[in-house]
């Protein structure tokens, strides 16, 4: 796009984001910068020069060449880049080569000698990386598609049938998408940043239209996961973004692409929503330059039908859109089946979220002081009827008896084994054992103005704490006495900064929006235990605790009680 052509709103926003990033790239030193960031800077600078040479910083091309010199230095004799904790990594190299190939394509017909120099430097780097990418392996599900996209892009610049055959070898495993539209990592970050754009690239370059239909299924799911604050639900994620507030904006390009190719007005709605508050990603400019059709006029936007409850059984998630509140119920932790906290598993113990305009209950968790086994992580999810969902979990610890005579050793040297909570030289599997179990059950009753939590805890006497974490920015008030006197401002207790509910109700307000908490069937303790992440974290002096304005309700097992959450606010997504 030349300087004399008026940019569309989306192109203008993408150009502004690229201009900000380009100015930073020209000014910032690059010694010690990782290879992926070096290439991202090159992509930004070149994209800005191609789209609007009069706006680009004067040193843009010189800086791009210097960055490519550093990138060449980081490329080892194997063709892979050094740096990062994934050593000699084909997939990490693929991320950089994907960007390199896109910039190379942008400069395919470059005539300016300096830009030809950039293109030639890129060609050298791409060719050197091709052999290890052609034969290299991966270690996460999304890497397959990122690596496949890199091979497809290399083929676009330097055709080679072996590259296509290798992509088809990865695709022969079948894309890991479930009936609801979740990829196996269940991560909005990796869906938007890796899997969807990679599949779209392969579909375009190698003419695999069925891959676009897979992306469409994931985007259909995403429509149901968009919250009033324009974030995408991440509780089921098996990656680093689990439980995080993930923005919709990274989905802008795929929603726009599919809206234009299918005519779907709901996708057009999401595409517009994704950029409504501006564009932060300078990479969107590159996409628009490579695919000028992305800048075409979208179909008339129409918000999808979102009233009622959407249940995603494959990940044990339900999202209820009510008149006054949006409620999320989650019971799909991998902890019960895997018995550990691990990268690549869904570990988040938050089982409920509630949105009421500016008043947001980000997390409800149930913490137990029970053999260090950690908080309630529901691994049972059952829809009882249209408005009731049951979450459940059973945890247990064991006390071990003496070894049978035929298993005893005179030297006292027994096998080092893991018994589920810890390891010891005790030959645990060979010992008779007695279990001590705790059964936790929460029935969530979904309502248009909130939810009721019917909690049942059965087991030996032990402390528990229900933690409600509200988003920062509001005010928490609690009943002035145990018999529900006038409300007073809640005071954080020394030490952990949490607030304690000792009466029957509390109210969290943010502007004109509010969430009230009512308690039935329980006389809460005055000093509940703080949230406890469990031995998996505490052993390493770590935690998965959340922040925000935290309200604690505590008691002892066994217990039966109900928490009533009611919202008054502006439901839905602001226009």
N, C-alpha and C positions, 0 to 999 in steps of 0.2 A: 504494500500500500504506500503510495507516494504521499508527500507532505501536503499536496494540493487537493487530496481527496478527503472529504469529511468522513470520519470514522463512525461506525455504528456504536451504540452505547456499550455493547459487549466488547467490541474491539478497542474502544477508547479506554474502558476499564482495565482490560488486559494490558494495553500499552502503558497505562499509568503504573501498573504493578511492575511491569518490566523496567520502566524508566527508574523507578525507585531502586530496584535491585541492581540495575546497571550502574547507577551512581555509587552504590555501596561497593560493587565489584571493582570499579576503577580505583576507588580510594583505599580499599582494604589490602593489606599484605596477604600473600598466599603461601608463604613458607609454612610448612606443617599442615596445610589444609588437605583434607582427605580427597581422594581422586573423584569421588562422586560429586562433591561440592565444587571442585575445580571445573568439572564438565558442565555442571548446572550454570555456573557463571558464564562459561563460554556460550552456552545455549541462549542465555538471556541477552548477552551483548550482541551476538550475531542476529538474533531475532529482531532486536530493536533497530539495528542498522538496516536490515532488509526492509522492515515495515515503515520506518520513519527515520531515514538517515539524518535529517536536519535536527531531530530531537535527541539523537544518541549523543552521549558524551564524546568529546573530541578524541579521546584516547581509547575508544571502544575496541577498534581492530587491533591496535598495538597491545592492549591488555589481553585480548583473546589469544593472540599469538604467544604472549608470555605465559599465559595459563596453560596453553597446550605444550609449551616447552617443559613446564613443571610436570604436566601429566605424562609426557613421554619419559621423563626421568623416573616416575613412579611405576612405569610398566616394566616388569621384570623380563628376563630372558625367556620365560615361559609364555609370555604374552598376557599374563594375568597381572593385575595391579597389586602392589603391596599396600599394607595399611589395614587397620581394623582388626577385630578379634577373630574374624573368619579368614584364616591364613590361606593364601593361594586359592582364592574362592572364585570359581566360575560364575555363580549367580551374582556375587557382588560386582564382579567385572561386567556382567551383563547389564546391570543398571546403568553403568557409565557408558557402555557401548550403545545402548538404546538411544541415549541422548546424542551421542556422537554421530550415529547414523542419521538421526533426524536433522541435525545441523548440516551434515554432508548433503542430505537431500535438498535442504533449503538453498544450498549453494551450487546445486547441480549445474545451473546455467550462469553462474557468476562470471562477470567480465572484468570487474575491478581486480587488478593484479594482487592487491593485498588480500581480498577475499578469496581469490584463487589460492593464495598461500595458506589461508586457514583451511580451505577444503583439502589441499594436498597433505597438510599435517594431519588432518583427521583421517584421511585415507590410509596413511602409514600406520596410525594407531589401530584402526579398525582391522586392517589386514593382519597385523601382528597378533591381535586377540582372537582371530577367527579359529585357528586350530584348537586351542584349549576350550573354546566355547562349543565347538562341534563335538568334542569327545567328553566334555566335563560333566560332572554330576551335581546334585543339589541336596539340600537337607530340610527344606520346608515345602509344603504343598504349592504355595504361590511361586516358588522359584522355577518350577517347571514351565510356567506360562511366561514369566519374565525372560527366562533363557530362550524359550521358543520364539518370543517376540524379537529378541536380539538377533537370532539366526534368520528370521524372516526379513528383518531390516537390512542385515548384511547382504542377503540375497537380492534385495531391491537395488542395492548399490553395486554389488559385485556378484552377478548371478552364478550359482553353483548348485547343481541338483542335490549334492550331498547335504546341503543345508536344509533343503525342503524335506528330504527323507528323515533327517534327524528330528525336525519339528513334528512330523507325522508319527515318529516313534514315541515322542512324549504324549501327543494327543491320543494315541492308541490306548493309553491308560484310562481315558475318559475324564472329562472335567468333573471335579469333586463338588457338585452342587446337589442339594437335597430337594425334596418335593416343595418346600417352602421358598426356596431360592437362596438359601444360605450356602456359601462355600464352606468347606470343612473347617477352616480356621475361624469362621463366624465373626470376622473382624471387619468393621467398616473401614478402618485404615487400609488394610491390605486389599479389600475389595475395590476401593476407590482409587488407590495409588498404584496397584500392581495388577491384580487379576483382570478387572474390567478393561483397563486400557491395553493390557497385553493381548487379551483375546480379540479386542477390536482391531488391533494392529495386524494380528495374524489373519483375521477374517478378511481384512482389506487387501493385504499384500499377496496372500496365497489363495485368495478367493475361497474362503471357507465360511459361507453365509450362516451355517448352523451355529457358529460361535456367537454371532450377533444375537441369535435367539436365546442363547444361554445368558448373555449379559442382560437381555431384556427381562428375563426371569428374576435376576438379582435386583434389578431396578424396580420391578413390581413389588418385591419384598420391601425395598427401601422406602417406598411410598408409605407403607404401613408403620414404619419406624421413625418417622419424622415427628419430633416433639414441638410443642408451642414455642420453645426457644430456638428453633431451627437447628437443633442437633439431632444426630441419628443414634438410636439406642445401641449401646455397646455392652450391656451386661453379659450376654452370652459369649462374648469374644474369648478366643483361646490365645490371644496375643496380648502385647503390652498395653493396648488401648482398652482392655476390659474395665468397664465401669467409668471410663473417662467421658467427658463432654466432647463428643466428636462433631465437628461442624459439617453442615451439608455442602459447603462450597466446593470441596474436592470432587463432588459428583457432577459439577456443572457441565463438563464436556460430554460425558456419556449420556446424560439426560438430554442434552441438546441434540446430540447426534441421533439418538433413537427417536426423539420427538419428530425430527425432520424426516427420518426415513420411514417411520410408521404412521405419522399423522396423529400420534397419541396426544391428546390435549392434557391428560394428567401428567405426562412427562414434560410437556411444555410448562405446566404450572411449577413443577419441581425445578426445572432448569432456570426459570425466572427467579424462583425463591432462592436458589443457590447463589445467585450473584446480586441479590437485592441489597445486601449491605456492603457491597464492594467486592473487589477481587484482590486476593493476597498472593496468588500463585502466578509468577511470571511465566511459568510453563504454558499457561493457557494461550498466551500470544503465539507460541510456537505451534500449538495445535490449530489455531485459527489460520495461520499462514500456510501450514501444510494442507489444510482442508478448508479452502475458502467457502465451501458450501455450508460449513458450520455457522457462518455469519448470516445465513439466509433468515428471512422472517419466520418465526416459529408459528405453529398452529395456534389458534385462539386458546389461551390457557383455561383449564377447568380443573378445580380442585377435585381430587378423588373422593369417593364416598368413604368416609372414615368413622361414621357413628357406630356405636356398639363395640363388640369385643372381637378382636382378631387373635386367634390362638395358633401359635407356631409349635406344634407338638414335637417336632424333631429336635428343638433346642429347649423345650419346656418353658416357653415364654408366652405371656398373654398381654395384650395392650388394649385397654378399655378407654374409648373416647366418650366421655359423658358431657352433659350440658354445662357443668361447672368445673369439671376436673378431668384430667387425663391420668390414668393409673397404669403402672407397669408391674406385672407379677412375674417373678423369675424363680425357677426351680431346677435349672439344668446344670448344676455343678458336676464336674468330672471327678471331684475329690472322693466321692463314695466308691466309685468303681476302680479308681487308680490308687487311692490310699496315700496320696502325696501331693505336695505343692510343686509344680514344675512348669517351666516355660513350655508353652504349647498346650496347656490344660486350662479349662475354665474353672477358676478358683474363687471368683468374687462371691462373698457371702451376703451381699445385698439382695434381699428378696422382694423388696417393694420400693417403688418410686411414685411420687404424686406431684402433678403439675397443676397449679392454679394461678395462671397469669404470672405475676412477679414473685408470688409465694411458691417456692419449690421445696418439696421434701425429697432431697437427693438420695437418701439411703435409709432403709430400715434394716437393722441387723439384730440377731439374737445371740448374745455372747453367753457362754456357759463356763463355769469353773469345774471342769470334769476331766481329770486325768490329762490336762494339757491338749485335749483333742481339738480344740479350736471352736469357732463359732458354728452355729447352725448353717449348714450348706445343704439345702434341700436337694435330694437326689430322687425324690418321689414327687411326681406332678400329676394330679388327677383332676379332670374337669367333672365336678359333681353335677352341675346343671348350668343353665345359661349365666348365672350370676355368682357361682361359688366354685372356687378352685382350692384344692387341698395340696399343701406342701408337706412333705414329711422326711424324716431322717432318723435312723437308728444308729447310735454309736456305742461302742463297748470297749472295755479294757478287761484284762485277764489277770488273775492271780494264779501262779503256777505251783503245782504239787511236786513232791520229790520224783525223780526219775524212776521208772520201773527197774527192778534189779538187773535185767538183761541189758540196760542202757547205761549203767553206771561204769565209770572208769576209775581205776586205782590212782591214776596220776592227776585226776581232777581237771583234765583238759577237755573241755567240751566245745562244740562247734560255735563259732561266732555267727549268730543268726539275728534276723530282724523280726520283732514280734508285732509290728504295726505302729508302735509308738517310739520305740528305741531299739538299739541293738546291744547284745551282750553275749559273752561266751557261755551260753546256758543251754544250747541245744533245745530251744523252745518247742519246735514241732514235735519232739519226742515226749513232752511232759503232759500229764493230765492238767486241765486248767478249769477255773471257775470264772464265769463272766459276770461283770457288773455293767448293766446297760442303761442307757438313757434314750427314751423315745420322745422326739419332738414333733409336734403336729401344729400347723397353722392353716386354718381355713380362711381364705380371703373372700369376703363377700363384696362384690363389686357394685358400686352405686354411682349414679350420675353425678353426685356431688362428693365422691370420695370412696371410702372403703371401710369395712369392719374387719378387724383381725381377731379371729377366735383362736386363742393360743391354748394348747394343752401340753404340759410337760409331765412325763411319768418316769420315775426312777428313784434312786436313793436321795436323801436330803443333800442338796448341793446348791450353791448360789447361781443365779442367772441374772442377766441384765439385758433389757431391750433398749437399743440405742436408735433414736430418731435424729438424723443429721439433716438440718435445714440449710439451704444455700445461704451463704453470707449476704448481708445487705439488709436484713430485716430485724425485727424486734420480737423477742420471746417474752411472754408474760405467763405466769402460772397462778393457780388458785392460792389465795392467801393463807389457807389452812387446809387441814386434812378433810374437813367437811365442806370444802368448796366455798370459802369466803371470797371477798372481792379479789380481783386480779391484781397482782403486783409484778413489777419487772423481775424476771428471773436473774439470779446472781450466779455467776460461774463459781464453782467450788475451787479452792486452792489445789494446786497440783496438776490436774488434768484439764482445767478450764471448762469442764462439762457442767450442764445444768441438771438438776434432779427434780423429778416430779414426785412430790410427797402427798399431793392432794389428788383431786379427781380430774382436773382438766388443765389445759394449757392452750395458749393461742400464739401462733407465729404470724406476724403481719409484715407485709412489704408493700408500701404504698396503700392502695385501696384493696389489695388482695390479702387473703388470710387463709390459714389452715388451722383448724381447731383439733385438739386431741382430747378425747374423753376416755375415762378408764372405768370399767365395771368389773366387779367380782374380785377385787384385789385390794388389800391394804399394802401399798408398796413400802419397802424398807427405806429408811431415811438416808442411808449411805451405801448405795449399790456399788458393786465392784466395777472398776473401769473396764472398758472394752478390752478383751484379751484375744490376741490373734492366734494363739495356740503355739504348741511347741515347735511346729515346723518353722515358724518365723522367729520365735523368742530364742531358740537355740543359737541363732545367728545374730541376735540383737537387732532383729528387723521387725517390721510390722506392716500390716495392710490397712491400718486404721485410716478413716476418712477425716476430713476437716469439716469446717462449717460450724453452725450453731447446733450443738449436740444436746439432746434432752434424753436423760436416762430414767428408766423405770426398772426397779429391781425387786427381787423376791427370792423365794426358795422353792426347789422342787420337792414334792409335786405341786403343780399349780394349774388352775383353770381361770382364765380371765379374758376380757374382750377390750380391745382398743378401737375406739371409733374415730376415724379421721374424716373431717368434713371441710369442704373448700367453699370459699366465696371469692370469686374472682372472675377474670376474663379468660374463658376457655378458648381453646383453638389457637391457630397460628395467625398472628397479626398480619394484616395485608401489607 
